[in-house]
Amino acid sequence: MASTNIKKQKYNIDRSARAKRKGHRSLVLWFVGLSGSGKSTVSDALEKFLYEQQIDTYTLDGDNIRMGLNKDLGFTAEARSENIRRIAEVGKLFADAGTVVLTAFITPMGRDRQRAKDILGEDYIEIYVNCPLEVCEARDVKGLYARARTGEIPNFTGISAPFEAPQHPDIEIKTHEDDIQTCVQQIWDVINDKLTNIL
C-alpha cells in the first residue's frame, strides 16, 4: 500500500535551467529489438556521436542493469515487466537531470513499452531496431539462440517467448540493410530538432 505521506520535492534548479546551461534538452532513446539485432552496437555508436556534439549522455544497458539494480529479477513475464518499469523510472531521473539517456532493452511486449512511455511522457523516443530473426541468430556471439533452441534457456524472446514488433515506433532502423553510421545518421536526423528545442 502506497504511503500518503509522500510528495514530490521541488527544487530551485529545474529541467529548463539545466537545458539552458547544457544547450540541449534531455530525452530517453529507447532501443527495442531482438537479441542480436544491433541495439547495443547502434546505441554505443550513437552515444559516441552525441558525445562529440557536446551532448551529455548515459547508456542504460540490459546486462549491466541486471548485474546491479535489477539483479533480484528473473526472466518470467512479470519480472521482465518490472525490469522495464524500473528502467523507465531511472531514465526519468536521468532526463530530469538534463541527460540524454540511451537504453538497449529487448522490451518485447507492447504493454511494457506503453508503460515506459506513460512514465517518460514526451521524453520517450522509441527506436525499433528491425532485424530478421535469422540474421540475429546468425550474429549470435553469445550462443544464446542455440542454447534457447535446445531448451537450455527457457522463455527466450523470439524462440520460446513472444516478441511484439512495434507498430508505430518514432524511428525504425534496419541493421541488416544499413551500416552502423547510416543508422546513427537516421536517428540523428529525427532527434536533432528535439534536442535543440530547449524547454
Backbone as a chain_set.jsonl record, in Angstrom:
{"seq": "MASTNIKKQKYNIDRSARAKRKGHRSLVLWFVGLSGSGKSTVSDALEKFLYEQQIDTYTLDGDNIRMGLNKDLGFTAEARSENIRRIAEVGKLFADAGTVVLTAFITPMGRDRQRAKDILGEDYIEIYVNCPLEVCEARDVKGLYARARTGEIPNFTGISAPFEAPQHPDIEIKTHEDDIQTCVQQIWDVINDKLTNIL", "coords": {"N": [[0.848, -1.193, 0.0], [0.595, 2.167, -0.903], [2.263, 4.944, 0.599], [0.696, 7.747, 2.152], [2.089, 9.89, 2.846], [3.965, 10.855, 1.13], [5.35, 13.168, -1.103], [6.085, 14.93, -4.129], [9.226, 16.403, -4.308], [10.194, 19.748, -4.798], [12.662, 21.674, -6.49], [15.099, 24.346, -6.619], [16.618, 24.405, -8.951], [15.624, 23.504, -12.054], [14.484, 21.404, -14.818], [14.384, 23.004, -17.093], [16.266, 24.993, -16.54], [18.585, 23.445, -16.466], [18.651, 22.523, -19.101], [19.063, 24.896, -20.517], [21.577, 25.626, -19.594], [23.145, 23.489, -20.489], [22.688, 23.539, -23.174], [21.089, 21.868, -24.61], [18.142, 19.828, -24.66], [16.798, 17.093, -22.675], [16.344, 13.599, -23.404], [14.918, 10.278, -23.652], [16.159, 7.696, -25.279], [14.874, 4.93, -26.494], [15.833, 1.894, -27.33], [14.554, -0.824, -29.1], [14.292, -4.263, -29.775], [15.107, -7.558, -31.089], [17.341, -9.906, -29.449], [20.626, -9.574, -30.53], [19.999, -7.943, -32.619], [21.267, -5.548, -32.885], [20.986, -3.465, -31.129], [22.568, -2.569, -28.852], [24.986, -2.084, -30.156], [24.406, -0.045, -32.058], [23.383, 1.866, -30.325], [25.653, 2.425, -28.768], [27.366, 3.513, -30.712], [25.853, 5.731, -31.417], [25.849, 7.124, -28.99], [28.555, 7.851, -28.819], [28.698, 9.566, -31.023], [26.889, 11.599, -30.197], [28.192, 12.488, -27.904], [30.431, 13.637, -29.047], [29.207, 15.822, -30.092], [28.982, 17.45, -27.974], [26.941, 16.746, -26.225], [25.391, 15.737, -23.284], [25.329, 12.447, -22.169], [24.104, 9.15, -21.203], [24.257, 5.623, -20.994], [21.957, 3.037, -20.43], [22.175, -0.249, -20.118], [20.975, -3.549, -20.769], [22.286, -5.972, -19.692], [24.144, -4.814, -17.937], [22.494, -3.444, -16.125], [21.122, -5.573, -14.977], [23.109, -6.709, -13.522], [23.297, -5.225, -11.276], [21.243, -3.013, -10.173], [18.859, -4.418, -10.896], [19.333, -7.062, -10.166], [17.888, -8.777, -8.656], [15.824, -9.717, -10.128], [14.217, -12.146, -12.193], [13.497, -13.918, -15.246], [10.869, -14.245, -15.866], [7.636, -13.394, -17.247], [6.46, -11.479, -15.611], [8.66, -10.543, -14.128], [10.261, -9.479, -16.146], [8.642, -7.411, -16.992], [8.645, -5.799, -14.702], [11.348, -5.172, -14.681], [11.549, -3.475, -16.915], [9.865, -1.403, -16.053], [11.298, -0.35, -13.86], [13.599, 0.54, -15.186], [12.542, 2.544, -16.788], [11.779, 4.363, -14.814], [14.291, 5.029, -13.739], [15.402, 6.142, -16.029], [13.781, 8.376, -16.213], [14.651, 9.904, -14.04], [17.287, 10.476, -14.835], [16.727, 11.964, -17.135], [15.454, 14.142, -15.993], [17.64, 15.245, -14.812], [18.855, 16.352, -16.931], [20.124, 14.836, -18.86], [20.757, 12.984, -21.858], [19.445, 9.921, -22.322], [20.275, 6.64, -23.253], [18.812, 3.602, -23.925], [19.102, 0.092, -24.067], [17.238, -2.382, -24.512], [15.472, -5.411, -24.949], [12.673, -5.356, -24.681], [10.096, -6.752, -25.292], [7.265, -6.749, -25.194], [4.328, -5.023, -26.059], [2.712, -3.773, -24.115], [4.473, -3.228, -22.048], [6.213, -1.427, -23.237], [4.431, 0.626, -23.618], [3.894, 1.307, -20.985], [6.388, 2.269, -20.193], [6.483, 4.479, -21.847], [4.34, 5.908, -20.796], [5.379, 6.556, -18.294], [7.591, 8.122, -18.974], [6.67, 10.041, -20.722], [6.757, 12.775, -23.011], [9.46, 12.612, -23.303], [10.16, 10.124, -24.138], [11.493, 8.315, -26.74], [10.979, 6.042, -29.104], [12.926, 3.609, -30.614], [12.991, 1.367, -33.063], [14.851, -1.377, -33.655], [14.949, -3.031, -36.282], [15.341, -6.195, -37.322], [15.644, -9.253, -39.001], [14.837, -12.429, -37.501], [16.435, -14.62, -38.287], [18.798, -13.41, -39.078], [19.618, -12.187, -36.718], [20.052, -14.477, -35.233], [22.166, -15.625, -36.632], [24.145, -13.835, -36.02], [24.75, -14.371, -33.43], [26.751, -13.953, -30.996], [26.965, -14.662, -28.35], [25.934, -17.165, -28.195], [23.361, -17.629, -27.421], [20.906, -18.104, -28.766], [21.246, -20.692, -29.805], [21.389, -22.153, -27.448], [18.863, -21.607, -26.491], [17.272, -22.874, -28.364], [17.718, -25.529, -27.815], [16.457, -25.745, -25.475], [17.797, -25.089, -23.213], [17.867, -22.492, -22.344], [15.069, -21.157, -21.104], [12.004, -19.413, -22.014], [12.921, -17.58, -23.988], [13.168, -14.731, -25.885], [11.725, -14.544, -29.053], [12.177, -17.163, -29.647], [11.113, -19.082, -27.653], [9.513, -17.374, -26.336], [7.32, -14.601, -26.835], [7.756, -11.884, -29.238], [6.588, -8.787, -29.677], [6.431, -6.848, -32.301], [7.074, -3.372, -32.595], [4.463, -1.239, -33.664], [4.168, 1.429, -34.307], [6.731, 2.934, -34.116], [8.867, 5.676, -33.106], [11.172, 5.946, -34.538], [12.603, 3.875, -37.0], [15.078, 1.546, -37.68], [17.147, -0.459, -39.818], [19.275, -2.828, -39.326], [20.261, -4.913, -40.796], [20.284, -4.075, -43.325], [21.419, -1.52, -43.484], [24.508, 0.177, -42.671], [26.251, 0.813, -39.532], [26.854, 3.58, -39.155], [25.105, 4.793, -40.933], [22.673, 4.147, -39.739], [22.962, 5.562, -37.332], [22.972, 8.169, -38.332], [20.379, 8.298, -39.358], [18.883, 8.256, -37.016], [19.82, 10.579, -35.759], [18.896, 12.519, -37.543], [16.235, 12.641, -36.879], [16.139, 13.227, -34.111], [17.585, 15.55, -33.722], [16.322, 18.155, -33.948], [14.572, 17.932, -31.783], [16.317, 17.832, -29.627], [17.52, 20.334, -29.666], [15.436, 22.001, -29.232], [15.006, 23.735, -26.76], [13.524, 23.629, -23.579]], "CA": [[0.0, 0.0, 0.0], [1.406, 3.379, -1.026], [2.164, 5.88, 1.707], [0.044, 9.03, 1.853], [2.98, 10.939, 3.352], [4.996, 11.125, 0.128], [5.007, 14.169, -2.108], [7.214, 15.259, -4.99], [10.024, 17.535, -3.847], [10.537, 20.738, -5.82], [13.984, 22.248, -6.275], [15.33, 25.629, -7.286], [17.153, 24.144, -10.285], [14.706, 22.593, -12.738], [14.915, 20.886, -16.12], [14.574, 24.117, -18.021], [17.543, 25.628, -16.227], [19.649, 22.532, -16.879], [18.69, 22.509, -20.563], [19.671, 26.144, -20.975], [23.008, 25.597, -19.275], [23.821, 22.487, -21.309], [22.491, 23.845, -24.584], [20.228, 20.852, -25.229], [17.174, 19.224, -23.748], [17.03, 15.672, -22.406], [15.438, 12.62, -23.998], [15.239, 8.885, -23.393], [16.145, 6.986, -26.559], [14.578, 3.562, -26.074], [16.079, 0.939, -28.416], [13.749, -2.03, -28.983], [14.6, -5.234, -30.818], [15.537, -8.886, -30.677], [18.738, -10.116, -29.09], [21.433, -9.683, -31.733], [19.522, -7.039, -33.683], [22.194, -4.426, -33.006], [20.585, -2.388, -30.22], [23.711, -2.042, -28.099], [26.012, -1.6, -31.098], [23.978, 1.254, -32.596], [23.288, 2.78, -29.186], [27.007, 2.821, -28.403], [27.859, 4.402, -31.768], [25.105, 6.981, -31.307], [26.337, 7.854, -27.82], [29.84, 8.442, -29.19], [28.381, 10.69, -31.9], [26.297, 12.664, -29.39], [29.263, 12.991, -27.038], [31.251, 14.518, -29.891], [28.417, 17.036, -30.308], [28.922, 18.104, -26.663], [25.664, 16.416, -25.604], [25.556, 14.861, -22.126], [24.622, 11.187, -22.377], [24.411, 7.979, -20.388], [23.604, 4.424, -21.503], [21.446, 2.001, -19.538], [22.206, -1.483, -20.905], [20.291, -4.644, -20.103], [23.158, -6.819, -18.878], [24.733, -4.017, -16.86], [21.457, -3.171, -15.128], [20.794, -6.813, -14.266], [24.227, -7.037, -12.633], [23.218, -4.392, -10.082], [19.919, -2.55, -9.768], [17.804, -5.412, -11.097], [19.866, -8.414, -10.041], [16.911, -9.604, -7.945], [14.756, -10.099, -11.047], [14.444, -13.254, -13.109], [13.103, -13.688, -16.631], [9.454, -14.505, -16.097], [6.956, -12.246, -17.855], [6.271, -10.462, -14.572], [9.966, -9.968, -13.798], [10.674, -8.649, -17.286], [7.828, -6.201, -16.953], [9.167, -4.97, -13.608], [12.648, -4.707, -15.154], [11.31, -2.323, -17.79], [9.31, -0.31, -15.251], [12.388, 0.265, -13.102], [14.473, 1.26, -16.114], [11.84, 3.771, -17.166], [11.86, 5.29, -13.679], [15.675, 5.515, -13.7], [15.53, 7.042, -17.172], [13.087, 9.622, -15.885], [15.54, 10.675, -13.165], [18.383, 10.976, -15.66], [16.183, 13.013, -18.008], [15.231, 15.31, -15.142], [18.962, 15.807, -14.556], [19.329, 17.01, -18.149], [20.953, 13.908, -19.628], [20.151, 12.157, -22.899], [19.599, 8.531, -21.908], [20.128, 5.626, -24.285], [18.536, 2.308, -23.32], [19.175, -1.019, -25.013], [16.493, -3.493, -23.916], [14.617, -6.089, -25.931], [11.326, -4.809, -24.454], [9.317, -7.457, -26.306], [5.81, -6.637, -25.101], [3.785, -3.689, -26.301], [2.18, -3.157, -22.891], [5.597, -2.713, -21.272], [6.676, -0.216, -23.916], [3.443, 1.67, -23.348], [4.087, 1.753, -19.607], [7.586, 3.11, -20.209], [6.077, 5.736, -22.481], [3.493, 6.618, -19.829], [6.256, 7.078, -17.248], [8.539, 9.096, -19.512], [5.97, 11.106, -21.451], [7.318, 13.244, -24.275], [10.899, 12.303, -23.348], [10.323, 8.771, -24.673], [11.649, 8.172, -28.184], [11.108, 4.609, -29.37], [13.725, 3.294, -31.791], [12.852, -0.058, -33.351], [15.961, -1.949, -34.408], [14.246, -4.074, -37.02], [16.29, -7.134, -37.919], [15.021, -10.58, -39.027], [15.296, -13.401, -36.517], [17.515, -15.462, -38.808], [20.018, -12.609, -39.072], [20.002, -12.076, -35.299], [20.555, -15.783, -34.809], [23.472, -15.811, -37.273], [25.084, -12.939, -35.347], [24.679, -14.716, -32.014], [28.097, -14.114, -30.443], [26.881, -15.252, -27.014], [25.429, -18.526, -28.291], [22.093, -17.701, -26.685], [19.846, -18.721, -29.577], [21.493, -22.13, -29.864], [21.002, -22.705, -26.153], [17.403, -21.488, -26.382], [16.637, -23.885, -29.231], [17.828, -26.843, -27.158], [15.679, -25.682, -24.243], [18.657, -24.771, -22.076], [17.405, -21.178, -21.873], [13.62, -21.056, -21.317], [11.406, -18.074, -22.155], [13.846, -16.748, -24.75], [12.408, -13.928, -26.843], [11.891, -14.895, -30.462], [12.207, -18.623, -29.768], [10.088, -19.674, -26.79], [8.737, -16.274, -25.756], [6.932, -13.737, -27.955], [8.244, -10.525, -29.467], [5.565, -7.986, -30.358], [7.131, -5.775, -33.011], [6.404, -2.063, -32.503], [3.663, -0.877, -34.836], [4.34, 2.849, -34.619], [7.899, 3.499, -33.429], [9.249, 7.024, -33.536], [12.245, 5.75, -35.508], [12.87, 2.472, -37.328], [16.315, 1.331, -38.417], [17.296, -1.848, -40.265], [20.715, -3.079, -39.254], [20.637, -5.916, -41.792], [20.341, -3.389, -44.615], [22.239, -0.311, -43.397], [25.63, 0.085, -41.74], [26.032, 1.483, -38.242], [26.879, 5.034, -39.295], [23.854, 5.187, -41.58], [21.633, 4.062, -38.708], [23.177, 6.691, -36.427], [22.533, 9.379, -39.028], [18.917, 8.256, -39.436], [18.371, 8.647, -35.699], [20.178, 11.981, -35.559], [18.017, 13.344, -38.381], [14.95, 12.771, -36.189], [16.22, 13.782, -32.758], [18.336, 16.817, -33.687], [15.429, 19.276, -33.631], [14.033, 17.733, -30.436], [17.366, 18.15, -28.657], [17.816, 21.767, -29.665], [14.235, 22.742, -28.833], [15.174, 23.818, -25.317], [12.285, 23.961, -22.854]], "C": [[0.887, 1.249, 0.0], [1.181, 4.313, 0.159], [1.477, 7.164, 1.253], [0.911, 10.201, 2.293], [4.092, 11.312, 2.374], [4.502, 12.18, -0.844], [6.263, 14.532, -2.884], [7.917, 16.514, -4.487], [10.345, 18.465, -5.015], [11.853, 21.4, -5.45], [14.116, 23.569, -7.032], [15.828, 25.451, -8.721], [16.256, 23.116, -10.962], [15.258, 22.179, -14.103], [15.213, 22.001, -17.109], [15.918, 24.797, -17.805], [18.709, 24.745, -16.675], [19.787, 22.513, -18.401], [19.369, 23.761, -21.109], [21.174, 26.151, -20.724], [23.766, 24.638, -20.19], [23.695, 22.765, -22.808], [21.702, 22.783, -25.33], [19.248, 20.33, -24.194], [17.493, 17.748, -23.575], [15.955, 14.818, -23.064], [15.821, 11.241, -23.473], [15.056, 8.127, -24.696], [16.054, 5.492, -26.263], [14.704, 2.616, -27.266], [15.342, -0.366, -28.135], [14.15, -2.99, -30.096], [15.06, -6.555, -30.235], [16.989, -8.9, -30.216], [19.529, -10.312, -30.384], [21.015, -8.758, -32.859], [20.457, -5.855, -33.893], [21.865, -3.257, -32.103], [21.784, -1.745, -29.528], [24.775, -1.455, -29.018], [25.654, -0.219, -31.627], [23.896, 2.287, -31.476], [24.657, 3.308, -28.799], [27.59, 3.791, -29.433], [27.154, 5.757, -31.709], [25.587, 7.787, -30.116], [27.671, 8.536, -28.124], [29.626, 9.679, -30.066], [27.833, 11.875, -31.102], [27.328, 13.306, -28.475], [30.149, 13.962, -27.803], [30.537, 15.812, -30.232], [28.236, 17.828, -29.009], [27.569, 17.893, -25.97], [25.909, 15.418, -24.475], [24.699, 13.606, -22.289], [24.95, 10.176, -21.286], [23.621, 6.798, -20.937], [23.184, 3.497, -20.369], [21.315, 0.731, -20.377], [21.646, -2.646, -20.084], [21.169, -5.482, -19.189], [23.724, -6.049, -17.694], [23.73, -3.749, -15.741], [21.141, -4.42, -14.312], [21.938, -7.287, -13.368], [24.148, -6.251, -11.317], [21.799, -4.109, -9.665], [18.858, -3.638, -9.835], [18.294, -6.85, -10.968], [18.912, -9.345, -9.284], [15.809, -10.126, -8.863], [15.163, -11.266, -11.933], [13.974, -12.896, -14.511], [11.681, -14.16, -16.922], [8.837, -13.263, -16.731], [6.796, -11.12, -16.847], [7.59, -9.768, -14.233], [10.474, -9.081, -14.915], [9.911, -7.339, -17.307], [8.32, -5.255, -15.865], [10.547, -4.406, -13.968], [12.481, -3.441, -15.997], [10.76, -1.143, -16.998], [10.421, 0.41, -14.486], [13.304, 1.081, -14.012], [13.827, 2.567, -16.536], [11.923, 4.805, -16.046], [13.276, 5.863, -13.535], [15.907, 6.498, -14.845], [14.887, 8.389, -16.917], [13.955, 10.511, -14.99], [16.704, 11.276, -13.95], [17.911, 12.121, -16.555], [15.942, 14.291, -17.217], [16.548, 16.017, -14.839], [19.569, 16.451, -15.802], [20.173, 16.146, -19.057], [20.135, 13.207, -20.711], [20.477, 10.709, -22.563], [19.391, 7.614, -23.11], [19.895, 4.294, -23.587], [18.556, 1.239, -24.4], [18.553, -2.255, -24.374], [15.598, -4.118, -24.978], [13.206, -5.526, -25.877], [10.322, -5.439, -25.417], [7.813, -7.199, -26.316], [5.342, -5.192, -25.249], [3.292, -3.01, -25.038], [3.301, -2.582, -22.029], [6.181, -1.466, -21.909], [5.716, 0.931, -23.66], [3.605, 2.196, -21.925], [5.329, 2.64, -19.499], [7.259, 4.479, -20.798], [5.215, 6.57, -21.54], [4.34, 7.256, -18.727], [7.082, 8.249, -17.761], [7.89, 10.226, -20.298], [6.67, 11.486, -22.744], [8.825, 13.021, -24.385], [11.168, 10.98, -24.048], [10.376, 8.786, -26.192], [11.926, 6.702, -28.472], [11.83, 4.374, -30.689], [13.662, 1.782, -31.998], [14.019, -0.512, -34.22], [15.426, -3.211, -35.076], [15.258, -4.954, -37.755], [15.667, -8.528, -37.882], [15.656, -11.545, -38.029], [16.486, -14.206, -37.026], [18.855, -14.72, -38.857], [20.534, -12.464, -37.638], [20.64, -13.375, -34.82], [21.946, -16.046, -35.396], [24.554, -14.965, -36.607], [25.364, -13.351, -33.904], [26.049, -15.006, -31.396], [28.082, -14.771, -29.058], [26.407, -16.709, -27.046], [24.086, -18.726, -27.623], [20.993, -18.4, -27.475], [20.014, -20.234, -29.644], [21.069, -22.802, -28.564], [19.495, -22.654, -25.958], [16.708, -22.567, -27.203], [16.74, -25.289, -28.657], [17.037, -26.893, -25.853], [16.494, -25.339, -23.024], [18.298, -23.412, -21.473], [15.901, -21.087, -22.153], [13.189, -19.595, -21.488], [12.336, -17.111, -22.9], [13.09, -16.053, -25.876], [12.762, -14.297, -28.284], [11.908, -16.382, -30.707], [11.072, -19.239, -28.96], [9.282, -18.627, -26.033], [8.471, -15.261, -26.879], [7.698, -12.417, -28.033], [7.183, -9.801, -30.279], [6.261, -6.783, -30.995], [6.369, -4.468, -32.868], [5.673, -1.723, -33.795], [3.876, 0.567, -35.271], [5.533, 3.437, -33.858], [8.179, 4.917, -33.923], [10.305, 6.965, -34.631], [12.379, 4.251, -35.753], [14.162, 2.396, -38.13], [16.435, -0.155, -38.737], [18.777, -2.171, -40.367], [21.181, -4.164, -40.216], [20.741, -5.306, -43.182], [21.305, -2.215, -44.617], [23.388, -0.502, -42.413], [25.358, 0.948, -40.51], [25.954, 2.997, -38.401], [25.626, 5.557, -39.989], [22.713, 5.174, -40.572], [21.742, 5.232, -37.73], [22.672, 7.976, -37.07], [21.012, 9.444, -39.123], [18.289, 8.694, -38.106], [18.621, 10.129, -35.458], [19.251, 12.91, -36.347], [16.675, 13.598, -37.702], [15.085, 13.517, -34.864], [16.901, 15.142, -32.681], [17.453, 17.988, -33.265], [14.872, 19.164, -32.213], [15.055, 18.141, -29.37], [17.615, 19.643, -28.548], [16.62, 22.633, -29.321], [14.197, 22.815, -27.312], [13.898, 24.311, -24.655], [12.363, 25.345, -22.228]], "O": [[1.812, 1.366, 0.804], [0.064, 4.454, 0.656], [1.652, 7.61, 0.119], [0.527, 11.361, 2.137], [5.044, 12.0, 2.741], [3.381, 12.103, -1.346], [7.373, 14.451, -2.358], [7.288, 17.549, -4.269], [10.724, 18.008, -6.094], [12.135, 21.656, -4.28], [13.352, 23.862, -7.952], [15.5, 26.247, -9.6], [16.143, 21.983, -10.493], [16.364, 22.564, -14.483], [16.182, 21.936, -17.865], [16.618, 25.135, -18.76], [19.702, 25.245, -17.203], [20.899, 22.489, -18.929], [20.156, 23.688, -22.052], [21.946, 26.63, -21.554], [24.884, 24.927, -20.616], [24.498, 22.285, -23.608], [21.653, 22.798, -26.56], [19.508, 20.389, -22.992], [18.366, 17.214, -24.259], [14.818, 15.25, -23.254], [16.905, 11.054, -22.921], [13.933, 7.937, -25.162], [17.027, 4.87, -25.838], [13.808, 2.539, -28.106], [15.486, -0.946, -27.059], [14.329, -2.572, -31.24], [15.362, -6.658, -29.046], [17.766, -8.009, -30.556], [19.149, -11.118, -31.233], [21.608, -8.783, -33.938], [20.445, -5.229, -34.954], [22.405, -2.166, -32.285], [21.986, -0.533, -29.609], [25.393, -0.442, -28.691], [26.496, 0.678, -31.646], [24.29, 3.44, -31.653], [24.813, 4.499, -28.531], [28.233, 4.775, -29.068], [27.773, 6.799, -31.922], [25.723, 9.007, -30.212], [27.886, 9.681, -27.725], [30.28, 10.705, -29.88], [28.256, 13.013, -31.301], [27.335, 14.523, -28.293], [30.566, 14.989, -27.267], [31.175, 16.792, -30.616], [27.436, 18.761, -28.952], [27.109, 18.755, -25.222], [26.55, 14.386, -24.674], [23.493, 13.693, -22.519], [25.927, 10.318, -20.551], [22.455, 6.944, -21.305], [23.967, 3.213, -19.463], [20.446, 0.644, -21.245], [21.824, -2.712, -18.868], [20.829, -5.682, -18.023], [23.777, -6.567, -16.578], [24.07, -3.818, -14.56], [20.92, -4.339, -13.104], [21.744, -8.177, -12.539], [24.849, -6.572, -10.358], [21.208, -4.865, -8.895], [18.044, -3.765, -8.921], [17.737, -7.756, -11.588], [19.107, -10.56, -9.273], [14.952, -10.893, -8.425], [16.311, -11.36, -12.369], [14.037, -11.738, -14.924], [11.328, -14.438, -18.068], [9.457, -12.199, -16.747], [6.974, -9.948, -17.18], [7.63, -8.549, -14.071], [11.062, -8.031, -14.652], [10.473, -6.285, -17.605], [8.403, -4.046, -16.082], [10.87, -3.279, -13.593], [13.196, -2.458, -15.802], [11.147, -0.001, -17.244], [10.472, 1.64, -14.471], [13.731, 2.178, -13.652], [14.503, 3.591, -16.63], [12.118, 5.992, -16.309], [13.438, 7.047, -13.241], [16.524, 7.547, -14.663], [15.393, 9.422, -17.356], [13.987, 11.729, -15.165], [17.063, 12.437, -13.755], [18.609, 13.122, -16.715], [16.195, 15.391, -17.709], [16.578, 17.23, -14.633], [20.657, 17.024, -15.745], [20.867, 16.66, -19.935], [18.967, 12.878, -20.505], [21.644, 10.319, -22.525], [18.45, 7.79, -23.884], [20.697, 3.893, -22.744], [18.082, 1.46, -25.515], [19.25, -3.074, -23.773], [15.032, -3.411, -25.812], [12.607, -5.249, -26.916], [9.758, -4.747, -26.264], [7.157, -7.409, -27.336], [5.893, -4.273, -24.643], [3.436, -1.796, -24.895], [3.111, -1.569, -21.356], [6.601, -0.546, -21.207], [6.137, 2.077, -23.503], [3.469, 3.396, -21.686], [5.316, 3.648, -18.792], [7.713, 5.507, -20.295], [5.343, 7.793, -21.493], [4.05, 8.367, -18.281], [7.253, 9.249, -17.064], [8.513, 11.266, -20.512], [7.125, 10.617, -23.488], [9.402, 13.222, -25.454], [12.285, 10.737, -24.506], [9.429, 9.213, -26.852], [12.986, 6.183, -28.123], [11.414, 4.864, -31.74], [14.211, 1.014, -31.208], [14.159, -0.09, -35.368], [15.452, -4.302, -34.506], [15.936, -4.51, -38.682], [15.2, -8.952, -36.824], [16.854, -11.48, -37.754], [17.437, -14.448, -36.284], [19.914, -15.327, -38.698], [21.729, -12.601, -37.38], [21.636, -13.367, -34.097], [22.803, -16.626, -34.728], [25.732, -15.324, -36.624], [26.166, -12.702, -33.232], [26.455, -16.162, -31.286], [29.076, -15.368, -28.643], [26.475, -17.406, -26.033], [23.709, -19.851, -27.294], [20.236, -19.196, -26.92], [19.035, -20.974, -29.551], [20.468, -23.876, -28.572], [18.913, -23.544, -25.337], [15.682, -23.108, -26.792], [15.926, -26.152, -28.986], [16.953, -27.936, -25.205], [15.963, -25.295, -21.914], [18.407, -23.204, -20.265], [15.496, -20.955, -23.308], [13.926, -18.671, -21.146], [12.513, -15.965, -22.487], [12.455, -16.7, -26.709], [13.93, -14.351, -28.668], [11.685, -16.833, -31.83], [10.168, -19.853, -29.527], [8.458, -18.967, -25.183], [9.303, -15.087, -27.768], [8.212, -11.911, -27.035], [6.912, -10.157, -31.425], [6.628, -5.827, -30.312], [5.146, -4.449, -33.006], [6.21, -1.902, -34.888], [3.778, 0.889, -36.455], [5.358, 4.343, -33.043], [7.774, 5.298, -35.021], [10.34, 7.806, -35.53], [12.281, 3.453, -34.821], [14.324, 3.092, -39.132], [15.897, -1.002, -38.024], [19.442, -1.838, -41.348], [22.383, -4.318, -40.428], [21.231, -5.949, -44.111], [21.942, -1.938, -45.632], [23.265, -1.246, -41.44], [24.386, 1.7, -40.452], [25.066, 3.629, -37.83], [25.142, 6.642, -39.667], [21.884, 6.083, -40.554], [20.732, 5.822, -37.346], [22.013, 8.783, -36.413], [20.423, 10.516, -38.984], [17.29, 9.413, -38.085], [17.731, 10.848, -35.005], [18.87, 13.972, -35.854], [16.051, 14.637, -37.916], [14.24, 14.348, -34.531], [16.798, 15.82, -31.658], [17.79, 18.725, -32.339], [14.715, 20.171, -31.521], [14.7, 18.721, -28.344], [17.89, 20.156, -27.463], [16.752, 23.843, -29.138], [13.468, 22.071, -26.657], [13.276, 25.275, -25.102], [11.411, 25.785, -21.582]]}, "num_chains": 1, "name": "protein.A"}
